[in-house]
Amino acid sequence: MYDKPITIPPPLMTSEPGSYARRTVVERMPQIIDQVIADNEYAPRIVAALEELKVEIRSKAIQALTEPAADVAQWNRELTAHRGKTWLDVPWYFAETYFHRRLLEAVEYFQPGPYRAHDPFGKQKQQQEDAAVKGLKERWGQLSDADPERGFDALLHASLWGNRADLSRFTATSLADGPLMTGKEDRYILIDHTDQVRELLSQGVQRVDFISDNVGFDLLFDLVLADFLLARGWVHGVVFHVKGHPFFVSDAMVRDVQETVSLLCGESNPATQELGARLWGYLEAGHLVLKEDTFWTSSLLFRRLPPRLRTTLSNSELVILKGDVNYRRLLDDAHWPHTTRMEEAAAYFPASFVTLRTLKGEIIVGLQPGQAEALYAEDPTWLINGKRGIIQFDKHPKYT
């Protein structure tokens, strides 16, 4: 355990020339707004509000939230540190989260009326869920009869590669096909602690927590992995921490989990139907629990986990952190040297964890000296193009 104080590096900023953070503001945010307008039959006033948000992002100072909603005071407090700045002069994670919250204000998600609780990303998510379930049906045979060790490894890797599909990133979505091609993909796993994770779970544990990310293949293979662990008795209970309202584009909510399980139950393939029935059974019996918390849809990084969540996660034998954003939150969304040890950078985290993440952001720790330089020489966009991944395990000091 690291007892010495740690200096957190500067955060990734949208002001960094040539960075993916800057591209997020200049390109991705306007694209997301355009897609929301195209996918929803919003009233003219909402379309106008979305268009005005685009103008603000491109050329104006960041504006405060003004609608009556439970979280507005918290968001505006966080905005205070950036008041008067443009969208191209703030920390990247704050910019992304605040953008999505402003988008919900524009579409009247929290207000009484016809658009209350209407998911602006729902059409895209539904398409991803349908495609994922159909894709699983075609691939399920290669896993359903596998021996436990081989099956676990394949599903852990599938859970990793399913994370390539991200509706807010149009370049990475096409890479999501074939997430069960474990052997062919191994060379793209830069840090692979599969053996350590298998060793921990195969001994039998009480609880595993997933901090969820995207719908589609990402969520589906998390559910399949949870089914594997529960069906074989490796784990007594699984908790999925999901979003309480739309956050980013493809983030999973309770309704998305339920819809995915319903799609499995409705498939013509008997094995897929049985998988869906088992998952419903776990949900009804309380062996698979879906939890929401306002923290997950905030601009706060994991170092600021509230006491209620620190306590909750500390009772888990393993926390599975899915995706790029959770990895960034874990590491302060900061410019850590690539050779920094995860045990040092995330010593504050209250439980053992494994990160399953395909690389879509300019941050990584735990590499060997010279490894990053070699990767830059091979592929200058290796940190952001979603081609490579990590299965990065960190054992909490209480288990050492």
C-alpha positions in Angstrom: 0.0 0.0 0.0 1.2 3.5 -0.8 1.1 5.7 2.3 3.1 8.6 0.8 1.1 11.6 -0.5 0.6 11.5 -4.3 0.8 14.4 -6.7 -2.0 14.2 -9.2 -0.8 15.4 -12.7 -2.7 18.1 -14.6 -6.0 17.1 -16.1 -6.6 16.5 -19.8 -7.9 19.8 -21.2 -10.0 20.6 -24.2 -7.5 23.5 -24.9 -4.7 21.1 -25.9 -3.9 21.5 -29.6 -4.3 18.3 -31.6 -5.7 16.4 -28.7 -8.7 14.0 -28.8 -10.2 16.1 -26.0 -10.2 19.2 -28.3 -11.7 17.1 -31.1 -14.5 16.0 -28.8 -15.7 19.6 -28.6 -15.0 20.7 -32.1 -16.4 17.6 -33.9 -18.1 15.0 -31.7 -20.4 17.3 -29.7 -22.0 18.9 -32.8 -22.3 15.5 -34.4 -24.2 14.1 -31.3 -26.6 17.1 -31.4 -27.3 16.6 -35.1 -28.0 12.9 -34.5 -30.4 13.6 -31.7 -32.3 16.0 -33.9 -32.4 13.5 -36.7 -33.6 10.6 -34.4 -36.3 12.4 -32.5 -39.5 14.2 -33.5 -38.9 17.2 -31.2 -40.9 20.4 -31.2 -39.4 23.4 -32.9 -38.5 25.0 -29.6 -36.4 22.0 -28.6 -34.6 21.9 -32.0 -33.9 25.6 -31.6 -32.4 25.0 -28.1 -30.2 22.2 -29.4 -29.0 24.4 -32.3 -28.2 27.2 -29.8 -26.2 24.7 -27.7 -24.1 24.0 -30.8 -23.5 27.7 -31.3 -22.5 28.1 -27.7 -20.0 25.2 -27.9 -18.4 26.6 -31.0 -18.1 30.3 -30.0 -19.5 31.3 -26.6 -18.7 31.0 -22.9 -20.2 28.0 -21.1 -23.7 28.9 -19.7 -25.2 27.6 -16.4 -28.2 25.3 -16.2 -31.5 27.3 -15.6 -34.2 24.6 -15.5 -35.9 23.5 -12.2 -34.4 20.1 -11.5 -32.9 18.3 -8.5 -29.3 18.3 -9.7 -29.0 21.8 -11.0 -27.5 23.3 -7.9 -24.7 20.7 -7.8 -23.9 21.2 -11.5 -23.8 24.9 -11.2 -21.5 24.7 -8.2 -19.1 22.5 -10.3 -19.4 25.1 -13.1 -18.2 27.9 -10.9 -14.6 27.0 -11.3 -15.0 27.4 -15.1 -17.4 30.3 -15.3 -16.5 32.7 -18.2 -14.5 30.1 -20.0 -15.3 28.6 -23.4 -15.8 24.9 -24.1 -12.3 24.8 -25.5 -10.7 25.8 -22.2 -11.9 23.4 -19.5 -11.0 19.9 -18.3 -12.1 17.2 -20.8 -14.2 15.1 -18.4 -16.1 18.1 -17.1 -16.8 19.3 -20.7 -18.2 15.9 -21.8 -20.4 15.4 -18.7 -21.7 18.9 -18.6 -22.4 18.8 -22.4 -24.7 15.8 -21.9 -26.4 17.4 -19.0 -27.0 20.6 -21.0 -28.4 18.4 -23.8 -30.9 16.9 -21.4 -32.0 20.4 -20.4 -32.5 21.3 -24.1 -34.7 18.3 -24.7 -36.8 18.9 -21.6 -35.9 15.4 -20.2 -36.7 16.4 -16.6 -39.6 18.7 -17.2 -43.3 17.8 -17.2 -44.8 17.3 -20.6 -44.5 14.9 -23.6 -40.6 14.7 -23.5 -40.2 13.9 -19.8 -38.0 10.8 -19.4 -37.8 10.4 -23.2 -34.3 9.1 -23.9 -32.8 11.3 -26.8 -30.4 8.4 -27.6 -33.1 5.7 -27.4 -33.3 5.0 -31.1 -29.6 4.5 -31.4 -29.4 2.3 -28.3 -32.3 0.1 -29.5 -30.4 -0.5 -32.7 -27.3 -1.5 -30.8 -29.2 -3.8 -28.5 -31.0 -5.6 -31.4 -27.7 -6.0 -33.3 -25.9 -7.4 -30.2 -28.5 -10.0 -29.4 -28.6 -11.2 -33.0 -24.8 -11.3 -33.0 -24.7 -13.3 -29.8 -27.2 -15.9 -31.3 -24.7 -16.5 -34.1 -21.7 -16.9 -31.8 -23.3 -18.5 -28.7 -22.5 -22.1 -29.8 -18.7 -21.6 -29.5 -19.1 -20.7 -25.8 -22.1 -22.6 -24.4 -20.2 -26.0 -24.2 -16.7 -24.6 -23.3 -15.0 -25.9 -20.2 -15.1 -23.4 -17.3 -11.5 -22.0 -17.7 -11.7 -21.6 -21.4 -15.2 -20.2 -21.2 -14.3 -17.7 -18.6 -11.3 -16.4 -20.5 -13.4 -16.1 -23.7 -16.2 -14.2 -21.9 -13.8 -11.9 -20.1 -12.2 -11.0 -23.4 -15.6 -10.6 -25.0 -16.6 -8.2 -22.3 -13.4 -6.2 -23.1 -13.9 -6.1 -26.8 -17.6 -5.4 -26.6 -16.5 -2.1 -25.2 -15.3 -1.1 -28.7 -18.9 -0.2 -29.6 -19.6 3.3 -28.4 -22.4 5.3 -30.0 -20.7 8.6 -29.2 -17.6 7.5 -31.3 -18.5 6.9 -34.9 -14.9 5.6 -35.7 -14.9 2.9 -33.1 -18.3 1.4 -33.7 -17.3 -0.6 -36.7 -14.6 -2.3 -34.7 -17.1 -4.0 -32.4 -17.8 -7.0 -34.6 -16.6 -10.4 -33.6 -15.9 -9.8 -29.9 -15.5 -13.5 -29.3 -12.4 -13.8 -31.5 -10.3 -14.1 -28.4 -7.2 -15.7 -29.9 -6.9 -13.3 -32.8 -7.3 -10.3 -30.6 -4.9 -11.2 -27.8 -2.0 -9.3 -29.4 -3.9 -6.1 -29.0 -4.3 -6.5 -25.3 -1.5 -4.3 -23.9 -2.0 -5.3 -20.3 -3.5 -8.7 -19.7 -4.2 -9.9 -16.1 -6.8 -12.6 -17.2 -5.0 -15.2 -15.1 -5.2 -13.2 -11.9 -8.8 -12.4 -12.4 -9.7 -16.1 -13.1 -7.7 -17.2 -10.1 -9.6 -14.9 -7.8 -13.1 -15.7 -9.0 -12.7 -19.4 -9.6 -12.1 -19.8 -5.8 -15.6 -18.5 -5.2 -16.5 -15.1 -3.9 -19.6 -13.5 -2.5 -20.0 -10.5 -4.7 -18.8 -8.9 -7.9 -19.8 -5.4 -9.0 -19.8 -4.1 -12.5 -19.6 -0.3 -13.1 -21.3 -0.4 -16.4 -20.6 1.5 -19.6 -22.4 1.1 -23.0 -25.4 -0.8 -24.2 -25.1 -3.2 -27.1 -22.3 -5.8 -27.2 -20.7 -4.1 -24.2 -23.7 -4.6 -21.8 -24.7 -7.9 -23.4 -21.4 -9.6 -22.7 -21.3 -8.2 -19.2 -24.6 -10.0 -18.7 -23.3 -13.2 -20.3 -20.2 -13.0 -18.0 -22.5 -12.5 -15.0 -24.5 -15.5 -16.0 -21.3 -17.6 -16.3 -20.2 -16.6 -12.8 -23.6 -17.2 -11.2 -24.4 -20.4 -13.0 -21.1 -22.0 -12.0 -21.3 -20.8 -8.5 -18.1 -18.8 -8.7 -20.1 -15.8 -7.4 -23.1 -15.6 -5.1 -24.3 -12.2 -6.2 -23.6 -9.6 -9.0 -24.4 -5.9 -8.9 -24.6 -3.8 -12.0 -24.2 0.0 -11.3 -26.0 1.7 -14.1 -27.0 5.3 -14.9 -30.2 6.8 -13.6 -30.8 8.9 -16.7 -29.2 9.2 -20.2 -25.5 10.1 -19.8 -23.1 10.2 -22.7 -24.8 8.6 -25.7 -24.8 4.8 -25.1 -24.5 4.5 -21.4 -26.7 1.7 -19.9 -29.7 2.4 -17.7 -32.0 0.0 -15.9 -34.4 0.0 -18.8 -31.6 -0.9 -21.2 -30.7 -3.9 -19.1 -34.3 -5.1 -18.9 -34.8 -4.5 -22.7 -31.6 -6.6 -23.5 -32.8 -9.5 -21.3 -36.3 -9.3 -22.9 -34.7 -9.5 -26.3 -32.8 -12.6 -25.3 -36.0 -14.2 -24.1 -37.7 -13.4 -27.4 -35.1 -15.0 -29.6 -35.9 -18.1 -31.6 -32.7 -19.9 -30.5 -33.6 -22.1 -27.5 -30.1 -21.6 -25.9 -30.4 -17.8 -26.2 -33.9 -18.0 -24.7 -32.6 -20.0 -21.8 -29.9 -17.4 -21.2 -32.5 -14.7 -21.0 -34.7 -16.8 -18.7 -31.8 -17.4 -16.3 -31.0 -13.7 -16.2 -34.6 -12.8 -15.4 -34.4 -15.5 -12.7 -31.3 -13.9 -11.2 -33.0 -10.5 -11.3 -36.1 -11.8 -9.6 -34.2 -13.7 -7.0 -31.9 -10.8 -6.1 -28.7 -12.6 -7.3 -28.4 -9.9 -10.1 -29.1 -6.4 -8.8 -29.3 -3.2 -10.7 -28.4 -0.1 -8.8 -28.5 3.6 -9.7 -26.7 6.5 -8.0 -26.5 10.2 -8.8 -22.7 10.0 -8.6 -22.5 8.0 -11.9 -24.1 10.8 -13.8 -22.0 13.6 -12.3 -18.8 15.4 -13.2 -17.0 14.0 -10.2 -14.0 11.8 -10.6 -13.6 8.5 -8.6 -11.3 10.1 -6.1 -14.4 12.0 -4.9 -16.5 8.9 -4.4 -19.2 9.7 -1.8 -19.1 7.7 1.5 -22.2 5.7 0.5 -20.5 4.4 -2.6 -17.1 3.8 -0.9 -18.9 1.6 1.6 -20.9 -0.2 -1.1 -17.9 -1.0 -3.2 -15.7 -1.9 -0.3 -18.1 -4.9 0.3 -17.3 -6.3 -3.1 -14.5 -8.8 -3.7 -14.0 -7.5 -7.2 -15.2 -4.4 -9.0 -15.2 -4.6 -12.8 -14.8 -1.1 -14.3 -16.0 -1.1 -17.8 -14.9 1.3 -20.5 -12.8 4.3 -21.2 -14.7 6.9 -19.2 -14.6 4.8 -16.0 -10.9 4.4 -16.5 -10.4 8.1 -16.9 -12.5 8.8 -13.8 -10.4 6.2 -11.9 -7.2 8.0 -12.9 -8.4 11.6 -12.4 -8.6 12.1 -16.2 -5.0 13.3 -15.8 -1.7 13.2 -17.6 -0.1 10.3 -15.7 3.2 9.1 -17.0 2.5 5.9 -18.9 4.8 3.9 -16.7 3.1 4.9 -13.5 2.0 1.9 -11.4 -1.8 1.5 -11.1 -1.3 0.5 -7.5 0.1 4.0 -6.9 -2.2 6.1 -9.0 -5.4 4.4 -7.7 -4.4 3.5 -4.2 -7.5 5.3 -2.9 -10.0 2.9 -4.5 -11.9 0.9 -1.8 -11.8 -2.6 -3.4 -9.9 -4.9 -5.7 -10.7 -4.0 -9.3 -10.1 -4.9 -12.9 -10.5 -2.5 -15.7 -11.9 -3.8 -19.0 -11.2 -1.0 -21.4 -10.6 -0.4 -25.1 -8.4 2.6 -25.6 -10.4 5.7 -26.7 -8.7 8.4 -24.6 -5.2 9.8 -24.1 -4.5 8.2 -20.8 -3.0 4.9 -19.6 -0.8 3.7 -16.8 1.0 0.4 -16.1 3.1 0.2 -19.3 6.6 -1.0 -19.4 9.5 1.4 -20.1 9.7 2.0 -23.9 6.3 0.4 -24.6 4.4 3.6 -25.3 7.2 4.9 -27.5 7.1 1.7 -29.6 3.3 1.9 -29.9 3.5 5.5 -31.1 6.0 4.5 -33.7 3.7 1.7 -34.9 0.4 3.5 -34.7 0.3 7.3 -33.8 -3.4 7.0 -32.8 -3.1 3.9 -30.6 -4.4 5.6 -27.5 -7.7 6.7 -29.1 -8.7 4.5 -32.0 -10.3 1.7 -30.0 -8.1 -1.0 -31.5 -6.3 -2.0 -28.4 -7.4 -2.9 -24.9 -6.4 -3.7 -21.4 -7.5 -6.1 -18.7 -5.8 -4.4 -15.8 -6.2 -6.0 -12.3 -5.3 -4.3 -9.0 -5.6 -6.2 -5.7 -6.7 -4.1 -2.7 -4.2 -4.0 0.1 -6.7 -5.7 2.5 -6.3 -8.9 0.5 -2.5 -8.9 0.5 
